[in-house]
Amino acid sequence: MTPGSQSIVWSQIDSPIGPLTLVASHHGLCHIMFSRKNSPTRGLQMWLNNWFPNPRLERNDHELQPYIIQLEEYFRRERREFDLPIDLYGTPFQKLVWRYLRTIPYGEVRSYKEVAQGIGAPKAVRAVGGANNKNPVSIVIPCHRVIGSNGSLVGYGGGLHIKEYLLTLEGWLKPNERD
């Protein structure tokens, strides 16, 4: 290991929304990436270089097993909250938004405006959208639970079809599907 480098481990799982790549530091889960290829290390390396000096990346399915189990439980509707350590990398504002997102209950949604109001920055609706877009641990930090103020599904890094799948999995109904 080179001086100043940090060991980062990753694993990949198959899920109902496609392959997911999980990344963890020794402090906790720090990234979930929607994968489209068998070897995600190139995209991972780009993300890591933004936050870690000289990262040493290695696949370690065993070390990430607790995270894999919780995600599998979530997809089977056996888990509503995640309780493993998370190691977040972002700006102070992004981290504020991400903390708020974790308070949105399973199966419920909030608008970007409600999130902005909830963090005490009612005029920061666009900035909330930007923070949502940079959420490094989608699903665990449920940015999929943030929708447009008119009830529309807008913006999701994995694609709107995945956002809709996750909300449906959690039992959320679009306004036109309710009674």
Backbone as ProteinMPNN parsed JSONL, in Angstrom:
{"seq_chain_A": "MTPGSQSIVWSQIDSPIGPLTLVASHHGLCHIMFSRKNSPTRGLQMWLNNWFPNPRLERNDHELQPYIIQLEEYFRRERREFDLPIDLYGTPFQKLVWRYLRTIPYGEVRSYKEVAQGIGAPKAVRAVGGANNKNPVSIVIPCHRVIGSNGSLVGYGGGLHIKEYLLTLEGWLKPNERD", "coords_chain_A": {"N_chain_A": [[0.853, -1.171, 0.0], [0.624, 2.195, -0.863], [2.055, 5.168, 0.658], [-0.314, 7.12, 2.414], [-2.466, 6.061, 1.06], [-5.736, 4.613, 0.852], [-7.554, 1.739, 1.634], [-10.152, 0.586, -0.275], [-13.088, -1.201, -0.64], [-15.071, -3.228, -2.821], [-18.093, -4.645, -4.163], [-20.369, -6.522, -6.164], [-23.811, -6.872, -6.816], [-26.653, -8.681, -8.028], [-29.788, -7.318, -8.692], [-33.347, -6.578, -8.555], [-33.461, -4.255, -10.038], [-31.33, -4.294, -11.656], [-27.712, -4.765, -11.967], [-25.921, -3.813, -9.049], [-23.299, -1.935, -7.755], [-21.484, -1.959, -4.864], [-19.674, 0.025, -2.6], [-17.241, 0.426, -0.106], [-15.535, 2.109, 2.539], [-13.207, 1.85, 5.26], [-14.783, 2.986, 7.143], [-17.44, 2.686, 6.464], [-20.291, 2.107, 4.233], [-19.921, 3.794, 1.211], [-20.652, 4.302, -1.387], [-23.05, 3.52, -3.875], [-23.484, 2.184, -6.934], [-25.269, 2.246, -9.924], [-24.926, -0.288, -12.071], [-23.882, -1.169, -15.338], [-22.24, -2.829, -16.55], [-20.103, -5.74, -16.314], [-17.644, -5.285, -15.047], [-17.14, -2.757, -13.087], [-15.02, -1.11, -12.424], [-13.683, 1.051, -13.682], [-15.466, 3.318, -13.773], [-15.864, 3.472, -11.063], [-13.296, 4.073, -10.142], [-12.996, 6.668, -11.099], [-14.915, 8.035, -9.517], [-13.852, 7.544, -6.959], [-11.364, 8.872, -7.085], [-12.094, 11.491, -6.754], [-12.48, 11.777, -4.031], [-10.698, 10.316, -2.436], [-7.284, 10.203, -1.616], [-4.933, 8.534, -3.512], [-6.396, 5.938, -3.731], [-6.751, 2.485, -2.928], [-8.18, 0.005, -4.571], [-10.132, -2.836, -4.146], [-11.797, -5.906, -4.81], [-14.104, -7.293, -2.559], [-16.178, -9.401, -1.588], [-16.972, -10.648, 0.752], [-16.529, -8.805, 2.889], [-18.421, -6.879, 2.297], [-20.77, -8.18, 2.657], [-22.718, -7.778, 4.839], [-24.006, -5.413, 3.952], [-24.968, -6.215, 1.491], [-26.806, -8.17, 2.275], [-28.716, -6.575, 3.644], [-29.661, -4.966, 1.528], [-30.753, -6.945, -0.145], [-32.795, -7.839, 1.554], [-34.353, -5.518, 1.619], [-35.236, -5.423, -1.066], [-36.852, -7.647, -1.034], [-38.929, -6.777, 0.443], [-38.643, -6.994, 3.166], [-37.254, -5.292, 4.736], [-37.261, -1.994, 5.888], [-35.691, 0.091, 6.698], [-32.24, 0.999, 6.723], [-29.441, -0.005, 8.604], [-26.673, 0.05, 8.816], [-23.241, 1.229, 8.999], [-22.497, 4.309, 7.339], [-20.422, 6.09, 5.159], [-20.157, 9.116, 4.208], [-19.409, 11.247, 1.445], [-19.276, 14.461, 0.418], [-20.455, 17.841, -0.088], [-20.999, 20.156, 2.674], [-23.67, 21.131, 2.435], [-24.857, 19.196, 0.749], [-24.654, 16.948, 2.409], [-26.353, 17.754, 4.47], [-28.835, 17.736, 3.135], [-28.934, 14.993, 2.467], [-29.044, 13.828, 5.001], [-31.572, 14.692, 5.787], [-33.146, 13.358, 3.874], [-33.033, 10.777, 4.8], [-34.915, 10.792, 6.767], [-37.357, 10.607, 5.6], [-40.136, 8.652, 5.608], [-40.467, 5.155, 4.801], [-42.175, 4.287, 1.883], [-43.364, 6.745, 1.624], [-43.423, 10.052, 0.167], [-41.72, 13.147, -0.57], [-41.78, 16.491, -1.76], [-39.376, 18.326, -3.726], [-39.439, 20.931, -2.896], [-40.566, 20.663, -0.326], [-38.477, 19.305, 0.916], [-36.479, 21.257, 0.801], [-37.655, 23.199, 2.459], [-37.723, 21.674, 4.783], [-35.056, 21.481, 5.507], [-34.55, 24.002, 6.24], [-34.026, 25.859, 4.264], [-35.794, 27.296, 2.313], [-35.7, 28.468, -0.248], [-33.947, 27.007, -1.708], [-34.562, 25.052, -3.626], [-33.681, 24.122, -6.168], [-31.023, 23.588, -5.56], [-31.377, 21.53, -3.748], [-32.296, 19.596, -5.502], [-29.939, 19.246, -6.964], [-28.275, 18.189, -4.952], [-29.628, 15.823, -4.441], [-29.165, 14.543, -6.861], [-26.461, 13.992, -6.616], [-26.317, 12.112, -4.647], [-24.551, 9.646, -3.072], [-25.198, 7.111, -2.141], [-27.615, 5.827, -3.157], [-30.871, 4.459, -2.653], [-30.237, 3.408, -0.02], [-29.901, 5.923, 1.189], [-32.718, 7.469, 0.702], [-33.249, 8.946, -1.969], [-34.973, 8.492, -3.99], [-37.45, 8.941, -2.998], [-38.152, 11.537, -3.356], [-40.041, 13.801, -5.115], [-41.603, 15.675, -7.822], [-43.37, 18.763, -7.147], [-45.902, 18.621, -8.172], [-46.515, 16.002, -8.032], [-45.275, 14.446, -9.891], [-42.88, 12.087, -11.143], [-39.663, 12.935, -11.142], [-36.328, 13.273, -12.285], [-33.802, 11.014, -11.635], [-30.895, 9.302, -10.932], [-30.492, 6.63, -11.707], [-32.429, 6.322, -13.552], [-35.825, 7.033, -14.44], [-37.551, 4.854, -14.514], [-36.471, 3.126, -12.642], [-36.737, 4.612, -10.308], [-39.534, 4.692, -10.151], [-40.0, 1.946, -9.862], [-38.818, 1.452, -7.32], [-40.4, 3.085, -5.639], [-42.909, 1.905, -6.05], [-42.358, -0.656, -5.084], [-42.176, 0.001, -2.396], [-44.784, 0.54, -1.883], [-45.969, 2.956, -2.525], [-48.393, 4.977, -4.066], [-49.146, 6.546, -7.124], [-50.631, 9.811, -7.441], [-52.896, 9.642, -9.206], [-53.573, 6.982, -8.946], [-54.666, 6.511, -6.535], [-57.499, 5.959, -4.414]], "CA_chain_A": [[0.0, 0.0, 0.0], [1.436, 3.403, -0.927], [1.77, 6.084, 1.767], [-1.506, 7.955, 2.25], [-3.554, 5.416, 0.33], [-6.766, 4.002, 1.68], [-8.145, 0.558, 1.028], [-11.576, 0.689, -0.563], [-13.558, -2.487, -1.128], [-16.303, -3.182, -3.601], [-18.732, -5.89, -4.538], [-21.483, -6.291, -7.071], [-24.934, -7.788, -6.627], [-27.776, -8.595, -8.947], [-30.997, -6.866, -7.996], [-34.466, -6.427, -9.499], [-33.266, -3.062, -10.865], [-30.079, -4.47, -12.381], [-26.546, -4.912, -11.11], [-25.532, -2.7, -8.185], [-21.947, -2.022, -7.229], [-21.388, -1.387, -3.519], [-18.31, 0.435, -2.287], [-17.114, 0.792, 1.305], [-14.254, 2.418, 3.163], [-13.192, 1.191, 6.571], [-15.782, 3.661, 7.978], [-18.792, 2.281, 6.103], [-20.724, 2.173, 2.838], [-19.742, 5.154, 0.718], [-21.151, 4.499, -2.745], [-23.787, 2.481, -4.591], [-23.481, 2.588, -8.327], [-26.067, 1.461, -10.85], [-23.93, -0.825, -12.998], [-24.349, -1.676, -16.615], [-21.199, -3.724, -17.05], [-19.608, -6.696, -15.333], [-16.509, -4.742, -14.314], [-17.402, -1.328, -12.928], [-13.897, -0.447, -11.754], [-13.306, 2.325, -14.304], [-16.346, 4.354, -13.222], [-15.573, 3.545, -9.63], [-12.022, 4.76, -9.95], [-13.245, 8.099, -11.313], [-15.583, 8.553, -8.326], [-12.905, 7.478, -5.842], [-10.321, 9.887, -7.222], [-12.619, 12.773, -6.263], [-12.59, 11.825, -2.579], [-9.652, 9.577, -1.731], [-5.95, 10.281, -2.206], [-4.307, 7.233, -3.774], [-7.199, 4.814, -3.24], [-6.416, 1.114, -3.344], [-9.486, -0.602, -4.789], [-10.108, -4.294, -4.276], [-13.085, -6.576, -4.65], [-14.177, -8.066, -1.329], [-17.592, -9.737, -1.406], [-17.198, -11.028, 2.151], [-16.617, -7.608, 3.735], [-19.648, -6.146, 1.978], [-21.911, -9.072, 2.855], [-23.814, -7.194, 5.633], [-24.733, -4.448, 3.125], [-25.671, -7.008, 0.481], [-27.96, -8.793, 2.952], [-29.754, -5.569, 3.896], [-30.274, -4.592, 0.251], [-31.61, -8.06, -0.57], [-33.999, -7.792, 2.406], [-35.151, -4.395, 1.138], [-35.896, -5.81, -2.32], [-37.88, -8.654, -0.71], [-39.89, -6.076, 1.309], [-38.427, -7.429, 4.546], [-36.508, -4.233, 5.421], [-37.706, -0.643, 5.559], [-34.616, 1.027, 7.044], [-30.897, 0.431, 6.72], [-28.818, 0.361, 9.873], [-25.233, -0.17, 8.795], [-22.521, 2.504, 8.902], [-22.361, 4.98, 6.048], [-19.303, 7.025, 5.115], [-20.586, 10.016, 3.142], [-18.494, 12.229, 0.897], [-20.006, 15.497, -0.294], [-20.356, 19.16, 0.532], [-21.862, 20.264, 3.867], [-25.065, 21.26, 2.032], [-25.307, 17.887, 0.278], [-24.819, 16.076, 3.576], [-27.563, 18.208, 5.151], [-29.962, 17.204, 2.361], [-28.946, 13.533, 2.588], [-29.548, 13.494, 6.353], [-33.018, 14.895, 5.764], [-33.768, 12.301, 3.075], [-33.139, 9.561, 5.621], [-36.079, 10.917, 7.659], [-38.589, 10.371, 4.836], [-40.532, 7.267, 5.887], [-40.664, 4.138, 3.769], [-43.481, 4.346, 1.228], [-43.852, 8.118, 1.538], [-42.622, 10.931, -0.682], [-41.691, 14.578, -0.298], [-41.378, 17.259, -2.938], [-38.107, 19.034, -3.569], [-39.748, 22.123, -2.103], [-40.714, 20.238, 1.076], [-37.137, 19.004, 1.441], [-35.819, 22.553, 1.005], [-38.244, 23.766, 3.666], [-37.354, 20.818, 5.901], [-33.675, 21.744, 5.928], [-34.453, 25.413, 6.609], [-33.556, 26.647, 3.119], [-36.946, 27.182, 1.419], [-35.431, 28.94, -1.614], [-32.884, 26.172, -2.275], [-35.192, 23.896, -4.268], [-32.783, 23.612, -7.216], [-29.833, 23.031, -4.892], [-31.807, 20.229, -3.213], [-32.27, 18.693, -6.654], [-28.534, 18.95, -7.25], [-27.774, 17.296, -3.902], [-30.25, 14.515, -4.716], [-28.462, 13.981, -8.007], [-25.121, 13.573, -6.194], [-26.425, 11.144, -3.552], [-23.668, 8.529, -3.408], [-25.709, 5.809, -1.69], [-29.033, 5.701, -3.503], [-31.667, 3.419, -2.014], [-29.99, 3.507, 1.421], [-30.394, 7.291, 1.396], [-33.808, 7.305, -0.268], [-33.528, 10.092, -2.834], [-36.095, 8.127, -4.865], [-38.684, 9.389, -2.345], [-38.35, 12.963, -3.622], [-40.755, 13.932, -6.389], [-42.01, 17.034, -8.154], [-44.47, 19.265, -6.303], [-47.179, 18.23, -8.785], [-46.649, 14.555, -7.89], [-44.602, 13.728, -10.973], [-41.572, 11.503, -10.88], [-38.658, 13.675, -11.903], [-34.932, 13.121, -11.955], [-33.229, 9.936, -10.853], [-29.654, 8.892, -11.575], [-30.619, 5.305, -12.304], [-33.52, 6.36, -14.531], [-37.146, 7.157, -13.81], [-38.162, 3.526, -14.366], [-35.982, 2.568, -11.38], [-37.391, 5.384, -9.247], [-40.908, 4.203, -10.072], [-39.943, 0.588, -9.315], [-38.545, 1.527, -5.879], [-41.58, 3.628, -4.96], [-43.941, 0.871, -6.119], [-41.922, -1.678, -4.131], [-42.488, 0.502, -1.056], [-46.231, 0.671, -1.731], [-46.447, 4.298, -2.834], [-49.26, 5.053, -5.231], [-49.217, 7.838, -7.784], [-51.91, 10.462, -7.11], [-54.019, 9.17, -10.039], [-53.853, 5.584, -8.634], [-55.309, 6.435, -5.228], [-58.977, 5.891, -4.407]], "C_chain_A": [[0.898, 1.232, 0.0], [1.083, 4.326, 0.219], [0.558, 6.961, 1.447], [-2.641, 7.302, 1.492], [-4.526, 4.779, 1.312], [-7.351, 2.822, 0.931], [-9.655, 0.743, 0.92], [-12.008, -0.649, -1.161], [-14.863, -2.319, -1.896], [-16.812, -4.592, -3.848], [-19.877, -5.544, -5.472], [-22.565, -7.331, -6.807], [-25.934, -7.614, -7.765], [-28.982, -8.185, -8.132], [-32.122, -6.767, -9.014], [-34.327, -5.205, -10.409], [-31.953, -3.124, -11.638], [-28.909, -4.59, -11.421], [-26.277, -3.634, -10.312], [-24.115, -2.952, -7.699], [-21.913, -1.279, -5.906], [-19.927, -1.125, -3.213], [-18.272, 0.861, -0.825], [-15.679, 1.14, 1.643], [-14.239, 1.672, 4.495], [-14.173, 1.851, 7.543], [-17.213, 3.247, 7.654], [-19.052, 2.398, 4.613], [-20.581, 3.603, 2.34], [-20.283, 5.367, -0.702], [-21.936, 3.27, -3.192], [-23.916, 2.992, -6.015], [-24.383, 1.65, -9.126], [-25.119, 1.009, -11.943], [-24.584, -1.316, -14.273], [-23.357, -2.657, -17.212], [-20.749, -4.66, -15.945], [-18.473, -6.141, -14.49], [-16.644, -3.231, -14.203], [-16.2, -0.515, -12.453], [-13.496, 0.881, -12.391], [-14.15, 3.478, -13.76], [-16.121, 4.552, -11.738], [-14.308, 4.331, -9.365], [-12.194, 6.264, -10.13], [-13.904, 8.717, -10.082], [-14.605, 8.603, -7.151], [-11.858, 8.577, -5.899], [-10.784, 11.261, -6.772], [-12.512, 12.9, -4.747], [-11.44, 11.18, -1.814], [-8.298, 9.798, -2.399], [-5.379, 8.868, -2.35], [-5.145, 6.047, -3.298], [-6.68, 3.478, -3.764], [-7.74, 0.357, -3.391], [-9.351, -2.106, -4.939], [-11.514, -4.854, -4.089], [-13.041, -7.417, -3.382], [-15.651, -8.333, -1.025], [-17.907, -10.034, 0.056], [-17.384, -9.789, 3.043], [-17.908, -6.823, 3.495], [-20.912, -6.979, 2.192], [-23.025, -8.46, 3.711], [-24.65, -6.186, 4.832], [-25.561, -5.181, 2.064], [-26.93, -7.62, 1.084], [-29.065, -7.775, 3.158], [-30.418, -5.115, 2.598], [-31.182, -5.705, -0.262], [-32.894, -8.102, 0.254], [-34.923, -6.664, 1.961], [-35.921, -4.806, -0.118], [-36.945, -6.892, -2.112], [-38.977, -8.069, 0.189], [-39.798, -6.55, 2.764], [-37.69, -6.369, 5.359], [-37.006, -2.879, 4.933], [-36.642, 0.404, 5.834], [-33.289, 0.281, 7.027], [-30.178, 0.911, 7.972], [-27.331, 0.023, 9.949], [-24.513, 1.164, 8.627], [-22.4, 2.998, 7.46], [-21.229, 5.987, 6.183], [-19.548, 7.96, 3.933], [-19.509, 11.019, 2.751], [-19.295, 13.192, 0.04], [-19.8, 16.815, 0.416], [-21.218, 19.183, 1.802], [-23.344, 20.379, 3.501], [-25.615, 19.908, 1.565], [-25.562, 16.956, 1.461], [-26.052, 16.455, 4.383], [-28.802, 17.651, 4.451], [-30.054, 15.692, 2.556], [-29.419, 13.083, 3.965], [-31.061, 13.64, 6.399], [-33.715, 13.768, 4.992], [-33.961, 11.028, 3.884], [-34.319, 9.619, 6.583], [-37.398, 10.685, 6.925], [-38.973, 8.908, 5.025], [-40.697, 6.415, 4.627], [-42.069, 4.278, 3.206], [-44.08, 5.734, 1.13], [-42.928, 8.921, 0.631], [-42.683, 12.354, -0.142], [-41.308, 15.267, -1.601], [-40.023, 17.909, -2.658], [-38.306, 20.277, -2.706], [-39.893, 21.769, -0.623], [-39.359, 19.895, 1.696], [-36.401, 20.301, 1.729], [-36.353, 23.225, 2.273], [-37.801, 22.986, 4.897], [-35.935, 21.028, 6.391], [-33.458, 23.207, 6.275], [-33.923, 26.304, 5.508], [-34.636, 26.642, 2.038], [-36.707, 27.641, -0.014], [-34.415, 28.063, -2.345], [-33.417, 24.927, -2.98], [-34.272, 23.29, -5.331], [-31.538, 22.98, -6.607], [-30.156, 21.683, -4.265], [-31.809, 19.196, -4.338], [-30.852, 18.296, -7.016], [-27.931, 17.997, -6.234], [-28.349, 15.889, -4.091], [-29.49, 13.8, -5.824], [-27.086, 13.438, -7.62], [-25.144, 12.568, -5.048], [-25.581, 9.913, -3.876], [-24.197, 7.154, -3.004], [-27.224, 5.736, -1.878], [-29.604, 4.439, -2.881], [-31.477, 3.504, -0.501], [-30.345, 4.908, 1.907], [-31.447, 7.465, 0.31], [-34.154, 8.553, -1.088], [-34.663, 9.781, -3.812], [-37.431, 8.589, -4.277], [-38.94, 10.881, -2.531], [-38.905, 13.096, -5.032], [-41.06, 15.403, -6.653], [-43.202, 17.462, -7.314], [-45.842, 18.933, -6.878], [-47.399, 16.717, -8.732], [-45.943, 13.758, -8.969], [-43.253, 13.183, -10.519], [-40.572, 12.22, -11.761], [-37.279, 13.326, -11.381], [-34.564, 11.939, -11.082], [-32.036, 9.396, -11.607], [-29.734, 7.542, -12.261], [-31.667, 5.248, -13.391], [-34.864, 6.37, -13.825], [-37.838, 5.807, -13.642], [-37.698, 2.868, -13.065], [-36.617, 3.296, -10.205], [-38.822, 4.884, -9.054], [-40.945, 2.792, -9.477], [-39.762, 0.637, -7.793], [-39.749, 2.056, -5.11], [-42.724, 2.622, -4.954], [-43.622, -0.256, -5.141], [-42.308, -1.289, -2.703], [-43.981, 0.742, -0.844], [-46.782, 2.051, -2.0], [-47.297, 4.253, -4.093], [-49.224, 6.456, -5.805], [-50.572, 8.475, -7.44], [-53.087, 9.952, -7.918], [-54.357, 7.698, -9.778], [-54.549, 5.423, -7.285], [-56.81, 6.465, -5.397], [-59.593, 6.678, -5.505]], "O_chain_A": [[1.84, 1.303, 0.788], [-0.044, 4.296, 0.715], [0.43, 7.476, 0.337], [-3.684, 7.925, 1.294], [-4.174, 4.455, 2.447], [-7.611, 2.904, -0.269], [-10.335, 1.021, 1.908], [-11.368, -1.163, -2.078], [-15.642, -1.398, -1.651], [-16.078, -5.576, -3.756], [-20.298, -4.39, -5.55], [-22.279, -8.51, -6.601], [-26.04, -6.549, -8.373], [-29.173, -8.653, -7.01], [-31.876, -6.865, -10.216], [-34.996, -5.123, -11.439], [-31.516, -2.125, -12.209], [-29.087, -4.523, -10.205], [-26.389, -2.525, -10.833], [-23.78, -4.06, -7.281], [-22.272, -0.104, -5.837], [-19.056, -1.938, -3.521], [-19.163, 1.571, -0.357], [-14.735, 0.553, 1.114], [-15.179, 0.939, 4.805], [-14.382, 1.345, 8.646], [-18.11, 3.435, 8.476], [-18.162, 2.741, 3.834], [-21.072, 4.531, 2.983], [-20.362, 6.505, -1.164], [-21.544, 2.134, -2.927], [-24.399, 4.098, -6.255], [-24.279, 0.428, -9.023], [-24.564, 1.837, -12.666], [-25.708, -1.816, -14.263], [-23.611, -3.245, -18.264], [-20.99, -4.396, -14.767], [-18.353, -6.499, -13.318], [-16.297, -2.506, -15.135], [-16.352, 0.658, -12.11], [-13.007, 1.764, -11.686], [-13.608, 4.499, -13.335], [-16.182, 5.672, -11.23], [-14.263, 5.162, -8.459], [-11.601, 7.049, -9.389], [-13.508, 9.797, -9.645], [-14.545, 9.602, -6.434], [-11.504, 9.151, -4.87], [-9.959, 12.112, -6.441], [-12.457, 14.014, -4.226], [-11.242, 11.487, -0.638], [-8.166, 9.605, -3.607], [-5.358, 8.104, -1.385], [-4.649, 5.224, -2.529], [-6.229, 3.374, -4.905], [-8.349, 0.103, -2.352], [-8.563, -2.595, -5.749], [-12.309, -4.334, -3.306], [-12.085, -8.155, -3.144], [-16.289, -7.577, -0.292], [-18.991, -9.706, 0.539], [-18.304, -9.747, 3.859], [-18.421, -6.175, 4.408], [-22.015, -6.502, 1.925], [-24.194, -8.603, 3.351], [-25.865, -6.111, 5.011], [-26.701, -4.812, 1.782], [-27.997, -7.59, 0.47], [-30.229, -8.063, 2.881], [-31.63, -4.901, 2.576], [-32.272, -5.429, -0.763], [-33.966, -8.37, -0.287], [-36.141, -6.835, 1.93], [-37.123, -4.562, -0.219], [-37.845, -7.039, -2.94], [-39.857, -8.8, 0.644], [-40.784, -6.501, 3.498], [-37.519, -6.538, 6.567], [-37.154, -2.647, 3.733], [-36.686, 1.494, 5.264], [-33.233, -0.92, 7.287], [-30.286, 2.075, 8.357], [-26.803, -0.257, 11.025], [-25.113, 2.132, 8.16], [-22.227, 2.225, 6.517], [-21.101, 6.656, 7.209], [-19.195, 7.642, 2.798], [-18.799, 11.562, 3.597], [-19.916, 12.793, -0.944], [-19.063, 16.898, 1.398], [-22.074, 18.317, 1.981], [-24.191, 19.794, 4.176], [-26.72, 19.524, 1.948], [-26.575, 16.258, 1.501], [-26.729, 15.581, 4.924], [-29.714, 17.149, 5.108], [-31.142, 15.167, 2.788], [-30.114, 12.075, 4.087], [-31.753, 12.806, 6.982], [-34.762, 13.282, 5.419], [-34.927, 10.292, 3.682], [-34.689, 8.597, 7.16], [-38.447, 10.579, 7.56], [-38.215, 8.017, 4.642], [-41.023, 6.912, 3.549], [-43.04, 4.376, 3.957], [-45.184, 5.896, 0.61], [-41.796, 8.518, 0.362], [-43.572, 12.712, 0.631], [-40.602, 14.7, -2.435], [-39.592, 18.024, -1.511], [-37.452, 20.627, -1.891], [-39.398, 22.496, 0.239], [-39.126, 20.169, 2.874], [-35.77, 20.44, 2.777], [-35.578, 23.758, 3.067], [-37.533, 23.578, 5.942], [-35.637, 20.782, 7.56], [-32.337, 23.622, 6.568], [-33.42, 27.393, 5.782], [-34.44, 26.062, 0.97], [-37.446, 27.24, -0.913], [-34.062, 28.353, -3.488], [-32.791, 23.869, -2.934], [-34.107, 22.072, -5.383], [-31.057, 21.954, -7.088], [-29.311, 20.788, -4.247], [-31.376, 18.059, -4.147], [-30.591, 17.137, -7.338], [-27.167, 17.102, -6.594], [-27.645, 14.892, -3.923], [-29.208, 12.605, -5.732], [-26.6, 12.502, -8.256], [-24.088, 12.208, -4.529], [-25.862, 9.21, -4.847], [-23.692, 6.137, -3.479], [-27.994, 5.606, -0.927], [-28.884, 3.475, -2.622], [-32.455, 3.657, 0.231], [-31.016, 5.059, 2.927], [-31.112, 7.593, -0.868], [-35.223, 9.14, -0.917], [-35.248, 10.693, -4.396], [-38.437, 8.624, -4.986], [-39.859, 11.428, -1.921], [-38.339, 12.589, -6.0], [-40.805, 16.263, -5.81], [-43.958, 16.623, -6.824], [-46.838, 18.958, -6.156], [-48.354, 16.207, -9.318], [-45.999, 12.528, -8.969], [-42.589, 13.738, -9.644], [-40.631, 12.122, -12.987], [-37.088, 13.111, -10.184], [-34.967, 11.868, -9.921], [-32.142, 9.065, -12.788], [-29.101, 7.338, -13.297], [-31.788, 4.238, -14.083], [-35.021, 5.79, -12.751], [-38.633, 5.636, -12.718], [-38.462, 2.126, -12.449], [-36.994, 2.669, -9.215], [-39.266, 4.679, -7.924], [-41.826, 2.48, -8.676], [-40.47, -0.055, -7.061], [-40.083, 1.535, -4.046], [-43.434, 2.501, -3.957], [-44.512, -0.754, -4.451], [-42.714, -2.134, -1.905], [-44.399, 1.106, 0.254], [-47.956, 2.303, -1.731], [-46.958, 3.574, -5.063], [-49.265, 7.44, -5.066], [-51.544, 7.766, -7.179], [-54.187, 9.834, -7.377], [-55.337, 7.2, -10.332], [-54.974, 4.323, -6.932], [-57.324, 6.942, -6.408], [-60.818, 6.716, -5.626]]}, "name": "protein", "num_of_chains": 1, "seq": "MTPGSQSIVWSQIDSPIGPLTLVASHHGLCHIMFSRKNSPTRGLQMWLNNWFPNPRLERNDHELQPYIIQLEEYFRRERREFDLPIDLYGTPFQKLVWRYLRTIPYGEVRSYKEVAQGIGAPKAVRAVGGANNKNPVSIVIPCHRVIGSNGSLVGYGGGLHIKEYLLTLEGWLKPNERD"}
